[in-house]
Amino acid sequence: MSSIAISSILVVLSIVAIIYLTAKVKFNVFGALFAVTMALAVFGTGLPFGKVIDAMKTGFGNTLGGISFIIIFGAAIAVCMERSGGALSLATHIMNMAGKKNTKAAVAWTGFIPGLTIFCDTGYIILSGIVRTISATSQLPMPLLASILGTSLFAVHCLVPTHPGALAAATTMNANLGLLVVASIVFAVPGLIAAYFWSSKMCKGMDYAPATVEAPAQPSTTQLPSFAFSLLPVVLPLVLISISTLLTTFGLKDGVAAVFHFLGNPVIALLVGMLCGVWLLACNGGQKGDFSAVLEEAISKAGPILIITGAGGMFGAIIKETGVGGALGEALGSASVGLLVPFIIAALLKTAQGSSTVASITTAAIIVPSLATFGLDSEAGRIFAVLAIGAGSLVASHANDSYFWVVTKFSNIEMEQSLRVFTTSTIVMGVVTFACIWGASFFFL
């Protein structure tokens, strides 16, 4: 048996081991990730013993470097929103507008629209506090609303070229960005709808509890901050990030644009949002010293999330060292089955190493030399190829994906619940999205 075949088996066994240890044995998540990652690094990568820990530290550190400040400031926004009553104000307004029967749909669009320009993990961190409050007030199970919000953000993150994976794939394939933006939004909708109904199906008959939130002394909604005021800590970061994204799309980098790019950096945008949250708290019964208390609570909440998220990135980095993803890509890259090839390669890469962005970029690099072979060497063909890659990068978000841990931990739900509802929903979403893309290709290719 070849070394790559052995490594492939070990990768599969590693994923199964993490799921078993955390979901069934109830072993500590970080402990399970660390132990399994080390075993895989020793037996599945061929790395010298002296390089094993270095590779693990690099994967852990790179993941934290990209998300740590975002998680801390995002957690601070959530604390401010809860303490000031802003989250309850937003949740009450959304429920009053949508009605109890439409609460789930309101949560889906709450994620989908901001997700057009904001990274899924950043968006989930910002919006999770609101959704927890909606779950508590509507008594809808938190795993259900977590999956609906998580998939609505994830759909556009993987498909729309305002995000790095889809944008890099489109650039590699020289696809028409204007047409791709429109097409990707159109095809994200059926995937989101499929995930919405699948999430509901997976929660049906299960004894999943609604979220519990600490409610400050608020005897009536008349004492809550206004809806517009409460929106500021949530919407302002989204607006700043969106402006920066649009300026980048139009190729504007200097002068006034440079200022907006600085403010639109997710770390700075969330810092601004946190300061707005502190202001909201100060204007609604806050006291001296609340800013320090907010940071203390935010760091306390963010700490475990950061550790587990970093460990998930570490696991993904070691999987990459095995070479399994590259071997799978090369093997499938020689097959001539049209759009199915980029979809399968992206899905396997995403499932194996965890990053949708890496899956999209790698798949595009593998596919672009063979576009003519697959009958995709045309303007429409390149657009459909990028869309197929995006659909594949949706499948599947699980233990080696940092976003999986953001959804799980910021929702305060069990890993087993998240795997059952959210992970399976990402699989269904990816398959349904690709089915729609494939069906449409018969009319446009």
N, C-alpha and C positions, 0 to 999 in steps of 0.2 A: 504494500500500500504506500502511495506517495506521501511525502511530508505534508503537502497542502491538504490532502484528504484527511490525514490525521488531525491537522490543525482545525479543519472544518468541523470534524466530529467534536473536538474539544470545545470549540466556540459554542456549538449547540448545547453541549452538556453544561457549559458554564452558565448560559442563560437559564436553562432548566433548573440548575442548582440554586441560583439566586432567587428565582421565583419560589422554589420549594422551601428554602430556608426562611425566607421572609413571610411568605403567605401561609404556609402550613405549620412550620416549626415555630414561627413567631420569633425568629432570631433577630437580633439588632440589625437594622438595615445597613449601617455603615460597616459593621463587623462582617456581614455576609459579603458585601461588595469588595471589601479589602481582601478577605481570605480567598474568594473565588478569583479575583483579579490577579493576586500573587501566584496562585496555582496555575492559572492560564499563562501568565508571563514566563514561569519557569518551564512548563512542559509544552507550551504551544507556540512559542515565538522563536525559539532558537537564540534568544539574547544571552550573552554571557552573564553569569550570576552577578557580577559586579555592576551590570547595567540595568538589572531588573528594577531595583528601587528607584534609580534615576528616571527610568521611563515612566514609572507610576507617579513619581513626584511631578514630572513634567505635565502629564495628563491632568493631574489634580490641579496644579497651579494654573495652567492655561485656562481651564474651565472657570475657576474662581476669578481669574483676572478679567474675564469677559463679562461676569455677571454679578460679582460681589457687591459693588457700590449700588448697582441697580436694585438688588434685593434689599439692601439695608434701607435705602431711601424710600423704596416702594413700601416696605413694612412700616416705615415712619408715617407715610401718608395714610396707610390703613389705620394706624393707631390714632392719628389725629381725627380721621373721619369717624371712628367709633366713639372716641371720647367727647367730641363736640356735638354728636348727634347728626353730623352731616350724612353719614351712611344711611341712617334710618330715614332721614329726610328724602334722600334720593330713592331709596327702596320704596317708601310710601308713595312718592309721586309716580314712579314707574308702574307700581301695582294699580294705582288709581286710574292711570291713563290706559293701561292694557286690560285691566280687569283680571280677576283671579284666574279665569279660564285661559288667558293669553299670557300668563306670567312667563312660561317657558319660552314662548316665541320672542317675548321682549328681551329675555336674557340672550337669546341667539343673535338678534340684531344688534344688541349692545356690544357684543364681541365682534361681529362681522364688520361693521362700519369703521370703528377705530382700527381694526386689524388691517385695513387696506394700506395703512401707512406706518403702523407701529409693529415692532417685533412681537411675536406671540407671547414670549415669556414676560416681556415688559408690560404688555397689555394685560396679561392675566394677573400680574402682581398688583397693578393699579386697580383693576376692577374686582379682584377677589373679595375685598372687604364688603363691597356693595352687594355682591351675589350671596355672601354668607348672611348678610342682613335680610335679603329677600327670602332666602331659605328659611330663616328663623321666623319671619313674620308671616310667610305664606304656608309654612309647615310642609313644604316640598322637600324631599330627600336631598341632602347636599351632594351625594355622588351623582345624582341626575343633573343638577344645575351645574356642577363642576365640569361634567362631560360636555354639556351643551355649550357652555362658555369656552371651554378648552378647545373643542373642535371648531367652533365658529372662528376663533382667532387663528387656529392652525391651518384651516382651509386656505385662507388668503395668503398666509405666510409662505406656504409652499408653492402656490400657483402664480401669484401676482408679482410681476417684475419690479415692484417697488421694494422687494426684499432680496437679499444678496444671492440666495441660491438660484432663484428663477432669473434674476438679472444676469448673473454670471453665465448661466446656461444659454440665455438668449444672446449674449454677447459672443460667446464661443461659437454659436451656430449662425451668427449674423442674421438673427430673426428680426422682423419688423416690430419694434417695441410698441408703437402706437396700437397696431392691430392686436398685439399680444396682450396688452393691458385689458382691452375690451373683452377679448375671448376668454382670458383667464378668470375675470370676474363672473362672466356668464357661466362657465363650467364649475366654478366654486359653489354656486348656488345649489345644484342638485346634490353635490356631495354633502353639503351642510344639511340639507333636508333629510338625506338618508341617515346621517349621523344623529340627527335630532330624534328621528323615530326609533332608531336602533337603541339609543340611550334610554328612551322611555321603555322599550321592550325589555332591556336587560335589568331595569329596576323594578319591573312589574312583579309583584308577589314576593319581593325581597323586603326584609325588615330593616331598611336603611333609614337612618334618622335624619331629621333636618339639622341644620347648623345651630349651634348655641353661641350667642354673642353677649358680651358684657354690656348691659344697658345702663347708662348713667341715669341719674334721677331725672326722668322725663315723663311726667304724668300724662301729658297730652302732646299731640303733634303740633299744637299751636306754639309750643315753646321751642320747637326745632328751628335751626337756621333755614333761611329760604332755599328753595330749590336752586336758583341761579348761583347764590353764594356757595352752596355746597358743591356745585359742579366745578368750581374753579380749580381746586387741587387735582382733580381728575382730568379735566379737559385741557387745561393750560399745557401740561407736558405733552399731551397728544398733539396739540396745535403746533407747538414748537418743533417737535420731531417731524410732523407732516410738512411744515414749511421748509425745513432743511432737506427733506427727501425730494420735494418738488424742485427746489433750486438745483439739487444734484442732477435730477432728471434733465433739466434744461441746460446743464453744463455751466452753471454760474457758481464761481468759487471765490472771487475776490471782492474787495470793497465791502459794501453793506452785507452782501451774501455771506462773507466770512463770519460776521457777527452772528447771523442767524444759524450758520453751521455750528458755531460754538454753543449757542443756546439750545440748538436742536440735538446736540449730543445727548443720548439717553441718560447719561449720568447727570449732566447739568440740568436737563429738563426735569428729571425727577427730583433733583435738589430744589429747583424752583417750586415744584409741586409740593414738596415737603414744607417749604417756607410758607406757602399759601395755606397749607393745612394748619400750621402753627398759628397763623393769623386768624383762621377760622375758629380755632380753639380759643384763642385769646378774646375774640369777640363774642364768645358764647359761654361765658362762665369760667374761662381759664384763669389760672392763678400764676403768680410768680414761681418760677422753677419748673413749670410744665414742659418747657422745651427740653430741659435735661431729662425729665421723666419720660418724655416721648422717645428720646434717643435710647435711653436705658431699656425701655420695653421693646423697641424696634430691634435693637441688637440682640436682646434675649430671644425674640421670636425668630430672627434671621439666622442665628448661629447654627441650630440643627439643620436648617434648610441648606445653608451654605456647605456644611460638611457632607451632607448626603449628595447634593448636586455635584460637588467636586469629585466625590467618589464615583458617581455615575460617569463623569467625564474621564476619570482615570480608567475605568473599565472599557470605555469606548476607545481610548488611546491604545490600550494593550491589544484589543481586537484588531485595530488597524495594523499593529506590529506583526500579527500573525500572517498578514498577506492574503487572508481569505477573501476580502472584498475585491481586491485587484484580480485575483484568479477567477472569481465568479464573473467579473465584468469581461475579462478576456474570453472566457469560454462562451458566454452568451453573445458577445460582440460579433462572433463569426456566423451567427444564425441569421437567416434571411426571412424574418416574419414580420416585417414592417414595424408598426407602432408598438407591438407587443414587446419588442426587444428593449427599447429604452425604459418602458414601464417596469419590466421584470428586473433589469439591472438596477434601477434606482430603488425599487422595493427591497431587493436583497441587500444592497449596500446600506440602506436606511436601517433595516432590521438588524443587520450585523454590527454596525458601528455607531448607530444612534443619532448622528447629525444629518438632518435633512439637507442642510446647505452643502455639506461634503458629498452627500449622495448625488445631489443635482450637478455639482461641478464636475465630479469624477465621471458620472455617466455621460455628460455632454462631451467631455474630452475623449471618451471611448467611442462614442457614436458618430461624431462629426466626420471622421474620415470615410465612414460607410454610408453616408446619407444617400448617395446615388444608388448603392446596392439595395437599400431598403425602399427606394422609390420616394424618398423624402427630400430630394435636392431641388426644391422649389420654394417660393415665398410661403405658400400655404403649408407645404410639407415641413419646413423648418419650424413654423409656429406650432403645428400639431406635435412635432417631435419634442419641443420644449414643454408643451402641455402634458404630454405623456410622462415625461421625466418628473414634472411637478406632482402628478397623480401618484407615481411610484414612491416619491419621497414622503408621502403621507403614511405609508405602510411600513412599519407600525411603530407607534410611540410606546416604548416599554422601559424596562429597568436600566438600559444603557443610554437613555435619552434624558438630558438635563431638564427638558420641558416636562417630561412625565413627572419628575420629582417636584417641579414648581407647582403643577396642577394638584398633585397629591398632598403635598405638605401645606401649601397655602390654603387648601380647602379643609385641612384637618380631617382627612378621610384615610381609611386603611389602604395599604398597598393592594390587598386582595380585591377590595371594592374598585379601586382605580383600574386594575388590570381587567376586571370583568366588564366594567362599563366604558371607561375612557379608551383603553387600548383596543378593545374590540371595535369600538366606534371608529377609530382611526383606520382600521383595516377596511371596514365597510365603506367608509368615506372614500378611501383611495380607490377601491374596486369600482364603486358606482361612478365616481368621477371619470375613471379611465373608460368605463363602458360607454358613457355619454360622449367622451372625446372620440373613441373608436367609431361609434355609430355615426357621429357627425362627419368623420373623415371620408366616409363613403360618398357624401354629397359634395365635398369641397376638394378632394384630392383626385 
